Amino acid sequence: MKKSTKHPLAVWSTAALAALMISVSPVGAYTAQAATVTEVKGTATVVAPPAPAGPVRNTTIPPLLDAFKQSQRPNVLVIGTGGTIAGQSTDATSFQTYRAGTLAIEDMVNELPDKDKMADVSTLQFGNAGSGSYTFNDLYDLSLTVDKALEVYDSVVVTTGTDTMEEIAYFLDLTVQSDKPVVITGAMRPWTVVGSDAQANLYNAIKLAASGRTESFGTVLMLNDTIHPARGVTKTDANRMDTFQTPMLGAIGYVDEKTIRIYRAPKRVTLPEGEGKPVFDLSKISKEDLAKVEIAVSYQEAGGGAIRGFVADGAQGIVTAGTGAGGISRDMSAARREAIEKGVIFVSTTRTGSGSVYSSGEGIISGDNLSPQQARVLLLLSLSFTKDFDTIKGWFETYGTPEV
């Protein structure tokens, strides 16, 4: 992989980190602030802080170190956003009782042994919150920050919470313009508990990013020694460490100590430079252009109220998570017809967790085997760039299809 200029570790004092945790965390972020609300995360009782005045994201790339300029090792920027991986447990055996998004990414990276044998590692604390607390406006900033970092870094690792990691990963996969490796990782156990997967996941994510093996792959996800493509990966268990799976197609590779195995790659790796890359360049739109898209789930005798409510609330697109191969109830179907007449675009997916949906029609696009939550990300980005139905349908038939 081509060598590029390098950045040093960002310096975060204890006081600065405390200020960051108070000013950055949005509602629902799990930090060490005084708690006023109790939330349930899996089987764990997690304490959430009071709502701050508003989120502030750090997007400033760290400055260069002369030592990094002279080094022959690849450089990796680790961007921390919080989550369980940055969690502080009640004690060393509190596997599920902890405050997520508490520890500083610089401190976590500094604890990793022998990292300088594989890369020069720098850090950036973008935020410190649970993954579900981030808005698409935040992800807009995160994506542009990753691209900015890759102008000088060889690769980027992004740490997040696992709850909505599959949506964050797919958003980055569709929007980051650089071909350099982007690896997203997290953990199912907090950093400070015995037997945590956090340290191994972060170490292996850095190793994978530094190797350059996923150049032109887009964003990949690395947890539990397993490499998954961003497109198609999903969280399948609330607590287990092997929670992330890619239904139908499976993982693309594994990290086994010094060995990194890649068994398949996305089609765009084989295409000429610039081809096959998604068209969603966020530098060409503003945050105000980001579309509003919702998900409506079908079930026995499901009513049409959800769809009508989403339309009344301003949804420009709706993903239906249907039964079987995308079926929805009679009432939902009637509400969908009304919405289509108002210009709302629908994508049909299945709630089963696996399998392809091919049904389409006027105002309806097939979601193939995209999960409802990832189909929502693609539809949201598509509607942010165009309102033309045929163009969006074409994007789902290309970027939304898992060609390898």
N, C-alpha and C positions, 0 to 999 in steps of 0.2 A: 504494500500500500504506500502511496506517495507520502513523503514526509512533509509536515507542515509546521508552522511556527507554534509555539506552545505557551500555555498560561500556567501560572502557579496556583497554589492553594489559596482560595479566598480566606481572608482572616475575619473570623467572627468571634468577638469577645462575648463573655457570658452576659454582660449587660446588653450588648447589641442583640443577642439572641432572644433575651427576655423581651426586649422592645419589639422585636420582629414577631414573636409569638402573640403579643398582645394586639399589634396593629394589623397583622396579616390574616389571622384565622377568621374565616367567615362563619356564619351560623352553622352549628353542627360539627365544627372542627374539633378534634380531640387534642387538647393541649394541657399544660400544667396549670392553667389559670384556675381561679376559684370557681367551683361548680355551682350552678343554679338549677340545672336540668339533668335528669338521669335518662340515658338512652340505652337500649339493648343492642349489642353487636354480637350476633350469633348467640351463644349461650352466656356471653360475658356481659357484665354490667359496666358500662363505660360512662364516665362523667364528661359532660359537655360544658363549655364555658358560656357565659352570657354573650349576647350578640355584640360585636364591636361596632365602631362607627362605620367601617367599610373596609373591604379587602384592599391591600396594597401588595403588588407582586414585584419582586426583585428580578429585573431582567438585565442587569449590568454584568457583562462578561468580565471575569477577573483579568487583571493586567498580566503582562508577560514577566517571566523570570529569566534572567540571563542563563542560568543553569539549564533550564528547559530548552532554550534555544540551541545550546551546545550538545544536548543529549541526542543519542541515536534511537532511543526508545520511542515508540508511538505515544502520543499524548491523548488522554481521555478526560473529558469534562463530565463529572457526575453532577446532575441537576437534581436536587432533593425537593420533593413536594410534600413529604410527610407520610402518613399511613402507618400501618402496623409495623412495618420495617423500622420506623423511627419511634417505636413505642417504648414507653417506660412502664414496666410491670410493677405491680404492688410489691412483690418480692420475687426471689429467684425461681420460685416454683409456681408463680401465678400465670399459667399458660393463657388464660382467657380473661383475666382481669387486669386491665392496663389502660394507660392513656396513650392513644396513638398520636402520631404527629407531635412528638415532644422533643426528641433528640436532634441535635444539629448534624447535618450531613457531613460537615468537615470533621467533627469528632468521630463519627462512625467510620469514615474512610481512614482516619489516622489510626484507628484500632486494628485495621486489617494487617496481618503479617505478610511480609515479602511482596507487597504490591509493586515495589520499585523494581522487582525482577522482570515484570511484564510490561510496565507502562509508567509514564509520568502522569500522575493523577491530580487534577484540580477539582474544586467544588464550587457550586453555586447554589445558594439556598433560595429557590424560587418562591417557596412558601412552606408551610408546615401544617397540613390539615388532612382530614380523611378524604379519600378520592371523591366520594359523593358530594363533598362540599364545594367542589370546583364547578364553575359555570363554563359555558362555551366561550364566553368572553375571556375567561382565564385561560382556557385551552388555546384560544387565538394567540394570546401573548406567549404562552409556552411554546407553541409551534414556531413562531417567529424567533423566539430566543434560541431554540435548537438550531434553526437555520443560520442565525447570526454566529453562533458558536462554531458551527461546522465550516465557516469561512476560514478559520485558523486551526481548529482542532481536527485531529484525525478521526475521532468518533465521539459519540455522546451516549451516556447512560442516564436514564431518567428513572428515579425511584418514586413509586406511588403506592397508595393503598390498593388492595386487591378487589374491593367491592365493585368499582367501575373501571378497573384497569383495562378490560377488553374494549371499552368505549374510548378511553384515552389513547390506548395504543393504536386503534384503528383511525382515530382522528389524526394522529401524528403520521400514520402510514399514508393517509390520503393527502396530507397538506405539506409535509416537509419536502422541500425542493432538492436538497442535496442528495447525492448518491452515496455519501459516506455512511458508515454503519450507525444505526440508532437502535439501542437495546433498552427495553423497559423491564424493570424488575421490582419486586416487593417481597413480602414475607407473610406467612400465616401465623407466625409467632413473634412477639415483640423482641426487640434487640437484647433486652436485659434478662430474659428468662433462660434457664438451663435447657440445653437442647434446641435452641432457636435455630431456625433455618435462615435467619436474616443475614448473618455474616457470610455464610456459604453462597447465598444467592447474590449478594452484592459483589463478592470476590469473583465469582464465575461470570457475572455480567460484565465486569471490567475486563476480565480475561477475554471473553468473547468479543467485546468491542475492540480491544487492542489488537486482536488477531486479524481483523479486516476480513474475516471469512464471510460476513454477511453484507459486504459492499454491494450496493444496487438491489438489495432485498427489500428495501423500505424499512419499516420498523418491525423488529422481532421482539418476542417476549421470552425471557429466560427465568424460569423458576424451577426448583427441584431438579437441577442438572439437565433440564429439558428445554429445547429451543422450539418455540412455536411461531408461526407467522402471525402477524397482527390480525389479518383477515381470517375469520373463522374460529379463532380461539375463544373459549368461554370458561367461566368459573362454574364448576359442577358440584362443589361441596362447600358447605359453610365453614368447615373447620379443618379438613384434612390437608396435608402439605402437597399432595398430588392433585389438588383441585383443578388445575388448568388442563384442559383437553381441547383437541381440535377434532370435533366429530367428523366422521366419514373419511377424512384425509389423514389425520394423525400428525404427530410432531415432524419437524423437518430435520432435527438433529439432537445431539447430546454433547454435554461437556463432562468428560471423565478424566479428572486431574489434568495431565498435560495434553490429553487428546481431545480434539474438537472434531466431531463427525457431523457432516452435513449430507443428508441423503436425498434431498430434493430442494428445488429453488423455484421462486415465482418466475413466470414467463418473461417478465421484463428484464431479467438478468441477461437473457440471450439477445435482446433487441438492441439496435444501434442506440448510441447515446441520445437521450432526450425522448425516445419513443417508449410507449408503454407506461410512462409516468403519469399519475393523475394530474388533471388540469387545475386543481384547486390551489392556486397560488394566493395565499392570504394577503400578500402585499398589494394585491390588486383590488381588494375590497376592504371595507371598514367593518368594525364590530357591529355597527348599526345594520349592516347588510345581512347578518346571520339570521337565517329563517327560523320560524317557530314550527317545530314538528313534534308530534305526540305519538303514543302507542296505545291502541285499543285492543284488549284481549277478549277473545270469544270463549264462551263456555255454555253449558246447558241453559237454554232460554235466556241468553244474554240480551239485554236491552240496548236500544240505540242511543240512550242518554249520554253515554261517554262521548261518542262521536259528535253528537249535536253540541255538547258542552265544549268540546275542543274547538269546534268551528266558531262558536260564539266567542270563545276566548282568543280568537285570532290565529288559530293553527293554519298554516299554508299547506302542510302535508301531514298525513296520518299513516302510520304503519299498523296493519292489522296482524295480530298474532293469532292465527286461526287454528282450529282443530284439524288434526290429520294433515292433509296436503293443502292447508290454507283456508278451509271452510269457515264461514262465519254464520251467525244465526240470522233468521228472517228479519228481525227488527234491526239488527246491525246493518244488514244488507240494504234495507230501506233508507236508513240514515246515511249510509255511504252514497247512495244514489243522489240524495238531496245535496250532500256536500260536494260531489263531483259537479253538479249543476252550478254550484257557486265558485268553481275553479280550484277546489282542493284536490291535490294529487295523492293517490293512495299507492302503497306498496304492500303486496300480499306475502306474508311469511307464515311459518308454523310455530306453534307454541311447544311442539314435542321435543325440541332440543336437537333434532337431527332430521335430515331429509330435505329434498329439493321441492320448491313450489314453482310451478310453471304457469299457473293460471294468470291471465291478464285480460284486459279489455279496455273500454273507454274510460280514461282517467285512472286506470289501475295498471301497475307495473309488477312484474314477477320479481320476487326477492331471491330467487334461486335457493341456495342453502344458507344465506345470511341469517343470523339470529335476528329477532325483532330489534334488539338494542343496537346492533351494528348496522342494520338496514336503516334505522333512524339516523345514524351518523351520516351515512352516504346520502340519504334524501335531504337532510338538513344542509349539507354542503352543496348539493346539486341545486337546491332552490335558492341558495345564497348567491349563486353565480348566474342562474337563468330561471325563467319561469316557463320555458318551452318544453312541453311534455315529451316530444320526440327526442330532443337532446338528452333529457334526463333519463329516458328509457334506454338510450344508447349507452350512457355512462353505466347504468346498472348491468347492461349486457357485456360490458368490457371490464371496468374496474370492480364491479360487483361479482364477477365470475372467477372462481378459483383456478385459473390456468397455471399449470406448472411445467 
